[in-house]
Every structure is written in structure tokens, then in C-alpha cells.
Amino acid sequence: MTRTMSQSIKTDQSIAFIGAGNMASSIFGGLIEGGWPKGKIWATARSEATLENVKKQFGVQVTLDNHQAVRQSEIVVLCVKPQMMKAVLQDLAPTLKETKPLLISVAAGISLDSLQAWCGSSLPVVRSMPNTPSLLRCGASGLFASEQVNAEQKVITDTIFKAVGVTLWVDNEALIDSVIAVSGSGPAYYFLFMEAMTEMGVKLGLDQKTAEQLTLQTALGAAKMAVCSDVDASELRRRVTSPGGTTEQAIRAFQAGGLEQLVEQAMQAAVDRAAEMTRQLAD
């Protein structure tokens, strides 16, 4: 199905993606699918080979020069690794001060204060935290805006990230760390559970392929049921847990083993690490 952009959004604005890796290409690929003009999207990278591939696959404007892309654009999406962000922004600072674009960061652990300090000016900045299912256009992105971001810029940001999934705005910046713990790192939790289920299926006598297919299809079906249902996950669980049945015994075993407490500990560890990264990367 082809998505179309909202009629209220100006798709004549240019967007520069600083970094053209998987996440960046997923976002501008989604934008193009939704009707954003290819000629209004710029992508930068450090290698000619990467840019040639991006140009061939998506037909967007490409350049090795970050400054050139920024000068052409009203919106700049920072898709570089967190460890590279300071150097990239300090280099771009004179151009950013001149053009004053909307700046969007997809890097974990980089605070608004750091982003603005490295830019050398008080720009409108949005922190975003998309997750890896964005590569399949079924991601989840948490968003937080600085006070300089106006209503139109928030709508445009929403449009950009809805190109790869759902978007949710949080009320304060600290909650971005919570987003990381829930959806940013979340896919790996489910992958780990899938691994464990598949492995146990094999131990119970199924061949590897059968155990894997049953596990993956069950995960897909359960997720679709939860997304489409008008009741929450706890009610769905109750509905498939017959008293005295097999599911009830399995659930009891999970709970006796402290599953809820383990999930709490794991997600708190993710939040703590995100906060630690923010402190380290600010130095």
C-alpha cells in the first residue's frame, strides 16, 4: 500500500541526512514511498561507494560534504554514531548557525544540552529514538522537542518518523531513556525469548526448522492480536489461559521463576546505562 503525506505538510522542504546507514535509508525510503520528493532529500556519507549505492537505490541527492547538504536543507537529521556526534556537530557549527535548520538526532545518549552546545547556537532540536523494526516500516519512535521547536516543526518531525512506524512524544527529556528501555532495546528482548522457545522446542523433539517457524509465527500472531485488540495484554493473556490447562501451568512456572521481577531489573539496567552514556558522551 502506498502512503500519502498529509495535505497540511509542506513536502517542498529539503531534508539532509548526515549519515546514510540503515536507519537513515529506512527513513528517507519511507518518506519517498509516502510522496516526499526525492530531489528534496540529501544524504551524506564518508565513502563514495555508500553514496553510489544510496543514489542508485533511492535516487536522492548525495554528497561527501556535510556542509553542502546542510546549506540546501531546512531540516537536518543526524544519523551518525553517538561517539561521532560531537566532532560532526562542531565541524558543522558555523553552517548550522548560518542556516538555522530544525535539527533531529537519532543518537542514543546525547542530550539536548550537548547537541546545542556542540552546535554553538540555540537551534530547534528534537531527540528521537527509533528502533530497528523501523527498517521494515513497523518501528516505534519516541520523540522529545526542545522549547525552540514550534508546532509546525513538531508536525513535520512526526511525519518523518511515521514514515517508518508509530510515533509517541514524551513530556520530558529523561523519558527518552525510558523509551530506550521499552522500544529501543525491546526488540532484542523478544529475540532472546524466541531463541529460548525455539531451543526448548528442539529439546521437546521438534526439528530446528519446525520449532523456529512455530515460534516466529506465534510471536507474530500474538503481536498482531495485541495491536488490533480493544483490550490490554493482561486481558488477552487471561482469555487464553484456561483454568487447569497447559497455558496456566506454563504461566505459573514463569511467575514462580520471577519473570516480572527479571523484566523490571533488565529494563532498569537499560535506563541506567542510557543515563550513564549521556554523562560520558557529554564530556
Legacy VTK file of the C-alpha trace (Angstrom):
# vtk DataFile Version 3.0
C-alpha trace
ASCII
DATASET POLYDATA
POINTS 283 float
0.000 0.000 0.000
1.339 3.441 -0.888
1.130 6.026 1.864
0.455 9.687 1.069
1.667 12.652 3.080
-0.837 14.819 4.897
-2.003 17.699 2.732
-1.098 20.119 5.547
2.598 19.186 5.428
4.994 21.101 3.194
6.904 18.460 1.289
8.792 21.171 -0.572
11.197 21.434 2.359
14.573 19.793 1.937
15.931 17.267 4.445
19.611 16.465 4.943
20.527 13.105 6.448
24.006 13.307 7.949
24.968 9.650 7.692
23.373 7.274 5.206
23.326 3.978 7.095
20.463 1.554 7.564
18.320 3.772 9.802
18.752 6.856 7.621
17.966 4.962 4.418
14.915 3.394 6.052
13.574 6.823 6.985
14.104 8.507 3.656
12.939 5.370 1.873
9.693 5.621 3.842
9.398 9.316 3.053
9.831 8.674 -0.663
7.226 5.919 -0.544
4.880 8.393 1.110
5.385 11.048 -1.541
8.272 13.223 -0.345
10.194 14.389 -3.452
13.482 12.560 -3.978
15.110 15.785 -5.085
14.380 17.322 -1.689
16.303 14.641 0.228
20.055 14.849 0.728
22.246 12.081 2.147
25.877 12.260 3.200
28.424 9.556 3.949
32.172 9.204 4.303
32.600 6.903 1.299
31.787 7.283 -2.384
30.707 3.638 -2.533
28.000 4.155 0.088
26.704 7.231 -1.676
26.673 5.476 -5.055
24.557 2.683 -3.582
22.171 5.152 -1.940
21.858 7.176 -5.151
21.163 4.056 -7.193
18.607 2.612 -4.771
16.695 5.759 -3.782
17.535 8.477 -6.295
18.190 11.099 -3.605
20.801 13.857 -3.693
24.153 12.678 -2.301
27.385 14.359 -1.256
30.516 13.724 0.784
30.260 17.304 2.071
28.051 17.670 5.173
28.113 21.443 4.819
26.723 21.292 1.287
23.801 19.116 2.388
23.013 21.366 5.360
23.075 24.525 3.246
20.437 23.001 0.977
18.071 21.936 3.764
15.540 23.261 6.263
15.696 20.009 8.253
18.845 18.144 9.301
18.607 14.559 10.611
21.712 13.412 12.458
22.206 9.686 11.844
25.813 9.303 12.940
27.097 7.139 15.786
26.916 8.749 19.240
30.711 8.705 19.549
31.000 10.735 16.337
28.308 13.306 17.099
30.464 15.884 18.888
33.046 16.092 16.113
30.399 16.216 13.378
28.416 18.997 15.039
31.439 21.068 15.990
32.560 20.942 12.370
29.082 21.898 11.157
28.535 24.614 13.777
29.294 27.650 11.514
26.947 26.402 8.798
24.206 25.479 11.277
24.453 28.925 12.873
24.022 30.465 9.429
21.126 28.315 8.162
19.288 27.617 11.475
17.574 24.354 10.436
15.401 22.056 12.513
17.875 19.560 13.952
16.780 15.980 14.649
19.063 13.492 16.403
18.526 9.720 16.320
21.530 9.023 18.564
21.044 7.427 21.973
22.747 9.050 24.936
23.200 12.571 23.513
21.305 15.208 25.493
19.729 18.371 24.112
22.237 20.423 26.101
25.143 18.623 24.436
23.641 18.888 20.962
23.073 22.624 21.310
26.455 23.240 22.930
28.262 21.453 20.109
26.260 23.401 17.519
27.319 26.657 19.142
23.792 28.073 18.875
20.310 27.598 20.269
18.649 25.697 17.439
15.291 23.908 17.469
16.274 20.333 18.301
14.304 17.080 18.516
15.689 13.944 20.126
14.267 10.799 18.570
14.655 7.155 19.482
13.517 4.863 16.649
14.062 1.111 16.906
15.328 -1.493 14.455
11.890 -2.637 13.180
11.874 0.787 11.510
13.943 -0.975 8.847
10.711 -2.808 7.923
8.483 0.287 8.315
6.966 -1.111 11.530
9.080 0.684 14.091
8.296 2.764 17.147
9.894 6.165 17.701
9.916 8.154 20.932
10.309 11.916 20.442
11.141 14.924 22.622
11.431 18.534 21.454
13.400 21.462 22.801
11.488 24.634 23.642
12.691 26.220 20.379
10.736 23.701 18.276
7.486 25.196 17.016
4.185 23.437 16.316
4.791 23.088 12.570
8.232 21.592 13.167
6.744 19.040 15.551
4.212 18.030 12.908
6.950 17.697 10.299
9.040 15.585 12.679
6.006 13.398 13.319
5.563 12.936 9.575
9.212 11.959 9.108
9.119 9.203 11.711
5.630 7.987 10.870
7.205 7.024 7.553
8.776 4.092 9.421
6.170 3.278 12.083
4.360 4.835 15.020
5.465 7.938 16.916
4.968 8.954 20.527
6.031 12.238 22.155
7.258 12.249 25.752
6.794 15.112 28.221
10.360 15.435 29.467
13.772 14.529 28.129
14.556 11.974 30.836
11.746 9.806 29.467
13.767 9.214 26.299
15.805 6.794 28.435
12.549 5.010 29.278
11.748 4.819 25.563
15.151 3.217 25.007
14.409 0.597 27.682
10.960 -0.231 26.269
11.177 0.054 22.484
14.759 0.962 21.612
16.241 -2.140 23.240
12.939 -4.022 23.285
13.281 -5.988 20.037
16.297 -7.811 21.492
14.227 -8.954 24.476
11.749 -10.638 22.160
14.541 -12.136 20.060
16.033 -13.653 23.222
12.665 -15.128 24.175
12.277 -16.512 20.654
15.700 -18.126 20.916
14.756 -19.774 24.198
11.399 -21.031 22.891
12.972 -22.425 19.733
15.716 -24.168 21.687
13.186 -25.752 24.045
11.038 -26.823 21.111
14.015 -28.766 19.794
14.599 -30.333 23.216
10.948 -31.410 23.203
11.509 -33.326 19.968
10.739 -30.861 17.169
13.275 -30.311 14.415
15.026 -26.921 14.346
13.087 -25.527 11.383
9.693 -26.548 12.760
10.437 -25.172 16.217
11.631 -21.899 14.731
8.657 -21.469 12.393
6.173 -22.200 15.165
7.912 -19.750 17.495
8.122 -16.907 14.979
4.567 -17.278 13.711
3.264 -17.430 17.263
5.140 -14.236 18.142
3.808 -12.508 15.019
0.249 -13.626 15.686
0.350 -12.607 19.348
1.697 -9.162 18.449
-0.991 -8.641 15.809
-3.690 -9.703 18.254
-2.393 -7.238 20.857
-2.154 -4.384 18.348
-5.630 -4.974 16.934
-7.410 -5.767 20.183
-9.611 -3.391 22.172
-8.353 -4.897 25.437
-4.896 -4.880 27.012
-2.304 -7.663 27.022
-3.216 -8.873 30.510
-6.811 -9.497 29.430
-5.671 -11.286 26.273
-3.464 -13.495 28.432
-6.373 -14.319 30.728
-8.550 -15.230 27.754
-6.098 -17.868 26.522
-5.283 -19.230 29.983
-7.880 -21.890 30.705
-8.143 -22.900 34.382
-6.245 -26.117 34.947
-4.891 -26.141 31.402
-1.434 -26.261 29.867
-1.087 -22.499 29.461
-1.893 -21.912 33.114
0.867 -24.287 34.156
3.387 -22.553 31.907
2.392 -19.092 33.181
2.683 -20.253 36.775
6.185 -21.539 36.072
7.186 -18.187 34.567
5.826 -16.302 37.560
7.383 -18.696 40.088
10.718 -18.063 38.388
10.326 -14.312 38.882
9.731 -13.296 35.261
8.122 -9.940 36.131
10.932 -9.038 38.521
13.572 -10.052 35.978
11.970 -7.848 33.312
11.929 -4.962 35.789
15.625 -5.435 36.580
16.582 -5.729 32.915
14.721 -2.600 31.816
16.050 -0.582 34.754
19.549 -1.673 33.730
18.874 -0.295 30.249
17.689 3.040 31.695
20.729 3.259 33.965
23.096 2.557 31.072
21.398 5.188 28.891
21.861 7.790 31.641
25.481 6.730 32.067
26.100 7.100 28.311
24.624 10.597 28.400
27.104 11.614 31.111
30.061 10.001 29.347
29.281 11.427 25.914
28.798 14.926 27.322
32.449 15.044 28.430
LINES 1 284
283 0 1 2 3 4 5 6 7 8 9 10 11 12 13 14 15 16 17 18 19 20 21 22 23 24 25 26 27 28 29 30 31 32 33 34 35 36 37 38 39 40 41 42 43 44 45 46 47 48 49 50 51 52 53 54 55 56 57 58 59 60 61 62 63 64 65 66 67 68 69 70 71 72 73 74 75 76 77 78 79 80 81 82 83 84 85 86 87 88 89 90 91 92 93 94 95 96 97 98 99 100 101 102 103 104 105 106 107 108 109 110 111 112 113 114 115 116 117 118 119 120 121 122 123 124 125 126 127 128 129 130 131 132 133 134 135 136 137 138 139 140 141 142 143 144 145 146 147 148 149 150 151 152 153 154 155 156 157 158 159 160 161 162 163 164 165 166 167 168 169 170 171 172 173 174 175 176 177 178 179 180 181 182 183 184 185 186 187 188 189 190 191 192 193 194 195 196 197 198 199 200 201 202 203 204 205 206 207 208 209 210 211 212 213 214 215 216 217 218 219 220 221 222 223 224 225 226 227 228 229 230 231 232 233 234 235 236 237 238 239 240 241 242 243 244 245 246 247 248 249 250 251 252 253 254 255 256 257 258 259 260 261 262 263 264 265 266 267 268 269 270 271 272 273 274 275 276 277 278 279 280 281 282
